[in-house]
């Protein structure tokens, strides 16, 4: 009987220690999707019509590795500067966790952005873009996929720049979002 209590005690301790009380990016998205101050859009990869796009094999593989894009934005208005600061701090805290690796940071004219990823360097599961603008607000973008490879993603981005991929669906969504 003592052994049963000992095993149950050890299991209880292990379970309590494994519970992560730290906020996650996924929980942040879920918690803020219904918030009226935020703009939330989930974009399936099917918005990119793969049949009509002329891509080489590597570009096609990169595109097919993207499963979904989550977009969350908080437009900055005069009355929500405090909320903007609070939410920016909360997101930075989540992204500063050890589970996210920084790919790049950039900024200019009051706009700052960071590009991070989760997964292995040659097998990325999630790419995160977090941008803040002192006049417009903040945006948080998650690109979810399977076996995303950095070199293929870079190749795919070049395809976008060359106009091989029509982003009209995304432009329509962006135009419907009023940050002013």
BELBEL-V113088 format. One record per pair of residues at least 6 apart in sequence whose C-alpha atoms are under 8 Angstrom apart, sorted by the first residue. I is the first residue (numbers start at 1). J is the second residue. D is the distance in whole Angstrom. If there is no record, write none. Layout:
I	J	D
I	J	D
This chain:
22	94	8
23	94	6
24	94	6
25	91	8
25	94	6
25	95	8
29	72	7
32	38	7
32	40	8
33	39	7
33	40	5
33	72	8
34	40	8
37	74	6
37	75	8
38	72	7
38	73	6
38	74	5
38	75	7
39	71	8
39	72	6
39	73	5
39	74	6
39	75	8
39	177	8
40	70	8
40	71	6
40	72	5
40	73	7
41	70	6
41	71	5
41	72	7
42	68	7
42	69	6
42	70	5
42	71	6
43	68	6
43	69	5
43	70	6
43	71	8
44	67	6
44	68	5
44	69	6
45	64	8
45	66	6
45	67	5
45	68	5
45	69	7
47	169	7
48	165	8
48	166	7
48	167	7
48	169	8
53	164	7
53	165	6
53	166	8
54	164	7
55	159	8
55	164	7
58	152	6
58	155	8
59	152	6
59	153	8
59	155	6
59	156	5
59	159	8
61	152	8
62	148	6
62	149	7
62	152	5
62	153	6
62	156	6
63	153	8
63	156	7
65	145	5
65	146	5
65	147	6
65	148	6
66	143	7
66	144	6
66	145	4
66	146	7
66	148	7
67	143	8
67	144	6
67	145	5
67	146	7
68	143	6
68	144	5
68	145	7
69	141	7
69	142	6
69	143	5
69	144	6
70	141	6
70	142	5
70	143	7
71	139	7
71	140	6
71	141	5
71	142	7
72	139	6
72	140	5
72	141	6
73	137	7
73	138	6
73	139	4
73	140	6
74	84	7
74	137	6
74	138	5
74	139	6
75	136	6
75	137	4
75	138	6
75	178	8
75	179	5
75	180	7
76	84	7
76	134	8
76	135	7
76	136	5
76	137	4
76	138	8
76	179	7
76	180	8
77	136	8
77	137	8
77	180	8
84	137	7
84	138	7
88	132	8
88	138	7
95	116	8
99	118	6
99	119	8
100	116	6
100	117	6
100	118	5
100	119	8
101	116	5
101	117	5
101	118	6
102	114	7
102	115	6
102	116	4
102	117	7
103	114	8
103	115	5
103	116	5
103	117	7
104	114	6
104	115	5
104	116	7
105	112	8
105	113	6
105	114	4
105	115	6
106	112	6
106	113	5
106	114	6
107	113	6
110	133	6
110	134	6
110	135	8
111	131	7
111	132	6
111	133	4
111	134	7
112	131	6
112	132	5
112	133	6
113	129	7
113	130	5
113	131	4
113	132	6
114	129	6
114	130	5
114	131	7
115	127	7
115	128	6
115	129	5
115	130	7
116	127	6
116	128	5
116	129	6
117	124	7
117	125	8
117	126	6
117	127	4
117	128	6
118	124	6
118	125	6
118	126	5
118	127	7
119	125	5
119	126	7
121	149	8
121	150	7
122	147	8
122	148	8
122	149	5
122	150	7
123	146	8
123	147	5
123	148	6
123	149	6
124	145	8
124	146	7
124	147	6
124	148	5
124	149	6
124	150	7
125	144	6
125	145	5
125	146	5
125	147	6
125	148	6
126	142	7
126	143	6
126	144	5
126	145	6
127	142	6
127	143	5
127	144	7
128	140	7
128	141	6
128	142	5
128	143	6
129	139	8
129	140	6
129	141	5
129	142	7
130	138	7
130	139	6
130	140	5
130	141	6
131	138	6
131	139	5
131	140	7
132	138	4
132	139	6
136	179	6
136	180	7
137	179	7
159	165	6
160	166	7
160	167	8
